[in-house]
Amino acid sequence: GTVEVMGKAFNISDSPSLEGWNLVEQEIINAGTYTLTASNGTNTIEKKVTVSPAEISITGATVQDKTYDGTTDATVGTVSFTGLVNGESLTLGEGYTATATFADKNVDDSKSATVTVALSDTVKNYTLASDGKTTTATAAIHPLPVVLNWGTISFTYDGSEKTVTATVTNRVGEDEITLSYTGNTGTAVNSYTATVTGLDNTNYTLDNATGTTQAWSIGE
């Protein structure tokens, strides 16, 4: 490149000179303002040169799958950029920060999430395009395996029907969950086995659940 000083064009290259003027060599790589100095041995002239940050854009992002937790919070995996030069790259947490939010809190195999990116203060050579600070990604929200706790499991016979039930101890907030059972009612003196066979809230699952089966009894 060249820089013009008092009407004279100086070539910014190895050992530049023009009509007795010498330009002090200076490596210009990063964005910022530099002062170039030209001298003919008697006079010195300075010229400020500004290198602007390169504009980059987001080309895509990934977010991590999660288990239902009642929130729309999402965790960013990676973000891809276009416009980086000389094979450079940006690292999440160092070169940029990224947050993500799912469209809603509910279970879905392919839930859309909005990813918002900001370059770190330490990144001086790049700036995000004004219309390119967000992107979308998809990930799964898996149902939460329930943890069950059973109530009274030992009764004394009195001729009336007895029922055992369980509660979901790890439900989120005020979520409502109705359980269905087999073997959870009885009248006669006997040993029984109750099993939770279903639930009506799709944000929860009996797969890998804890405490789905419980022995109980009616004694004399």
Number of C-alpha atoms within 10 A of each C-alpha: 7 11 16 10 14 9 7 12 13 18 15 18 13 10 10 15 18 13 7 9 18 17 24 15 14 13 8 13 8 15 15 13 12 16 12 17 16 20 15 14 9 6 8 12 14 14 13 10 13 12 13 14 15 16 14 18 20 19 14 15 23 19 24 15 18 16 15 20 19 17 12 15 16 21 18 23 14 13 22 13 15 12 16 15 11 6 6 7 11 15 11 15 10 12 15 16 15 19 17 25 20 23 14 15 17 20 20 17 12 13 17 18 25 18 23 19 20 14 19 14 9 9 14 15 16 18 16 18 12 10 8 14 16 19 18 17 20 19 19 19 24 20 21 23 19 22 18 21 15 18 12 12 18 14 16 14 17 13 10 10 11 19 16 22 19 23 15 19 11 13 19 15 8 7 9 10 15 11 14 14 17 12 16 21 17 19 16 17 15 12 12 16 15 21 19 19 12 14 16 12 13 13 24 24 17 18 11 11 13 13 16 20 18 20 15 22 21 19 13 9
